[in-house]
Amino acid sequence: MRAAAVALCVAFALGLGCGPVTYINDVTRKAASDVEAARAAQADQYAPYYYTLAIEYLRKAREEAAHADYETASRLGRNASRAARRAVELSIIEVRNRGRAP
């Protein structure tokens, strides 16, 4: 009985520790890098909707993490990455289209 209680406590403690780890991966590394890539692709000019969406998702993810809601922060970070990657795609398409003579 005692071993089961200790195992349950260890599992619970490890579960609590995973939130910040996934947040760091999803938001601090991936989302921030994707948003930076969108900025470098001039997505603010060529894909303003998705660029702004990515910026706001990232801002909200950081806010939620500050309140220790890591699950929500990670979800918002993944949304920021998705929006930033879409902004890059649209920027590339727009630059290619503008390079063509009408």
C-alpha positions in Angstrom: 0.0 0.0 0.0 2.8 2.4 0.9 4.7 1.7 -2.3 1.5 2.5 -4.4 1.1 5.8 -2.5 4.7 6.7 -3.2 4.4 5.8 -6.8 1.2 7.9 -7.1 2.9 10.9 -5.5 5.9 10.6 -7.9 3.6 10.3 -10.9 1.7 13.3 -9.8 4.9 15.3 -9.2 6.2 14.4 -12.6 2.9 15.4 -14.2 3.1 18.8 -12.7 6.6 19.3 -13.9 5.7 18.6 -17.6 3.7 21.8 -18.1 6.7 24.2 -18.0 8.7 21.8 -20.2 6.1 21.7 -23.0 5.6 25.4 -22.7 9.3 26.1 -23.2 9.3 23.8 -26.3 6.1 25.1 -27.8 6.3 28.7 -27.0 9.8 29.9 -26.1 11.5 27.9 -28.8 9.2 27.0 -31.6 6.5 29.8 -31.6 9.0 32.6 -31.0 11.2 31.3 -33.9 8.3 30.9 -36.2 7.1 34.5 -35.5 10.6 35.8 -36.0 10.7 34.0 -39.4 7.4 35.6 -40.3 8.8 39.0 -39.4 11.9 38.3 -41.5 9.6 37.4 -44.5 7.9 40.8 -44.1 4.6 39.1 -43.3 3.5 42.3 -41.6 3.2 43.7 -45.2 2.3 40.7 -47.2 0.2 38.6 -44.8 -0.9 41.1 -42.1 -3.8 39.0 -40.8 -1.8 35.8 -40.1 1.2 37.8 -38.9 -1.0 39.7 -36.4 -2.7 36.5 -35.4 0.7 34.9 -34.7 1.9 37.9 -32.7 -1.3 38.0 -30.5 -1.3 34.2 -29.9 2.3 34.4 -28.8 1.6 37.4 -26.5 -1.4 35.6 -25.0 0.7 32.4 -24.6 3.3 34.3 -22.6 0.5 35.9 -20.5 -1.0 32.5 -19.7 2.4 31.1 -18.7 2.9 34.0 -16.4 -0.3 32.8 -14.6 1.1 29.2 -14.6 -1.5 28.0 -17.0 1.0 26.0 -19.1 -1.5 23.8 -20.9 -3.3 26.9 -22.4 0.0 28.6 -23.0 1.3 25.6 -25.0 -1.9 25.4 -27.0 -1.7 29.1 -27.8 2.0 28.7 -28.7 1.1 26.0 -31.2 -1.6 28.3 -32.7 1.0 31.1 -32.9 3.4 28.7 -34.8 0.7 27.7 -37.2 -0.3 31.3 -37.9 3.3 32.4 -38.3 4.1 29.5 -40.8 1.0 30.5 -42.8 2.1 34.1 -42.8 5.5 33.0 -44.2 3.8 30.9 -46.9 1.5 33.8 -48.0 4.4 36.3 -48.0 6.4 34.0 -50.3 3.5 33.7 -52.6 2.8 37.4 -52.6 6.5 38.3 -53.3 6.5 35.8 -56.2 3.3 37.3 -57.6 4.6 40.8 -57.3 7.7 39.9 -59.2 5.6 39.0 -62.3 4.8 41.6 -64.8 1.1 42.3 -65.2 
